[in-house]
């Protein structure tokens, strides 16, 4: 690396020495030349070299001397070139008046000499200075006039300037398709010239333009291209690019990458105190958290973004802030505040549209103008005498008469102006009243729409709650009633003394089965209803998986023995990081399912192992298996169930509860099954606290 840096430094120094030697050589050659046109040409080469190394003061000295010699010799080509370079230097010194004057004079000379390349260069330079001053329409005309000649001669340096000028002008008047076209052309030239700054500037603008066209993948490509360049090592560049790149990933819902880039951008901009980049990062982070229902954090970030947008007067991001705040308050059902944000958005959006209409005036660029290299009105002849002296009394009298005539016209115009002004004021007042009335109507309509949205959301919520209630009543009235009725029947028989000791002992397994069924059913109903109301919150800790297996197997040992099923325990002492009580519910449900669908002589195998830093727990059985048709219905929030091998009933809620509980603990659950062979349920849980 050190060798490469040393080589670059040496190369730069050698180029600098080479340029200095060329300049010294030209200066020496100039000193010994005769006073003719060849001396002017040598001087022009020297002026060009000095301009390229930005030694403008020294270049101006040679320009003054060469201008005198060219005028003495009447060497028009030399005068034209010298005048052009003098105008270039004035432009670099921000002397707009002298620069434009010089450009017009040199253009007139080049036109007379039929030097189309000279005219094209002048037009390109005028386009640059006008676009820099914000005169985009005028700048576009001059730059377009230069393009054809520059493309014909493949003058890449001049084309780089011309394409960049045109792209910048079209971008600023919101002609996005044209801006895109010329930024792509500029980028192609800049890559040929290895113009690193130009490549990055064009890439950033192209990314913004593709984002506006909703081609977010292409926008991402250009932003990432800038991040991979050497320029991206600068924190100010990264602070600008990272929040925008995160915003692009947010557009197609890639929340992980969006979060990564937005957090990086936020940290860099906080560190660098860069409000422009921080504003974009905060708005996008607010949007991300809003989508992921982290409303408190979203509100905090969006309010901070709003303050910054107002402080730095960024209307575009302020508009987006209003829109996001309206969505946030609508979700929270704060419709009065949502209405205020909606109104702020409406007013600012209208204001921006009016400004855009004003700036985006139609540009008159007919085909002839684009192809013509001399579309300006002819310059005035500097040698024409324009001032005449009046020395006679007759001329003085004529002047006095004209003055009186103009005075009369002036008073007439002033009276007309007063009448027209009064008329316009009346029209304005009437129009203002109409606008105010229209605005009030629109505000009322918006308020009604927001209220309707709230009613629809409340109706939907009530329907969901009603469905949950109906399902609970159905299950309680059917399955739980059967189990409890059976238990009550046994208890009544015992109270009446109708059972002998031997009969009681025979009925104990059945009584235990009914009690277990009722317990599991209540367990599932409680957790299912909690999950429907979104009130389940895990409390994770490290616990031994083998201990859970042992405690849950004890609960079903008698039922396993009664049904003639073999239990194989391959569980190992290992730890998982999850909510133990939730895991116990999952294991209890999986063991109950395995027992339910096994026949006498079948085997249930429990085991656990480590895979890629996670615990994998499995409950396998050699029972009746699951058909492909029924596999798709598992883990769904529905009451799908089938009868067991001894006609055992179920609620259909167990597996859906298992899935919710496992996912709440950052895990996964899945099943592999073959009908007639058996089923294996797998649960994957983390071994440690997952990184945020």
Beta strands, then each sheet from edge to edge (+ up, - down):
strand 1: 541-544
strand 2: 566-570
strand 3: 575-578
strand 4: 603-611
strand 5: 614-621
strand 6: 668-674
strand 7: 678-686
sheet 1: 1+ 3-
sheet 2: 2+ 4+ 5- 7+ 6-
end
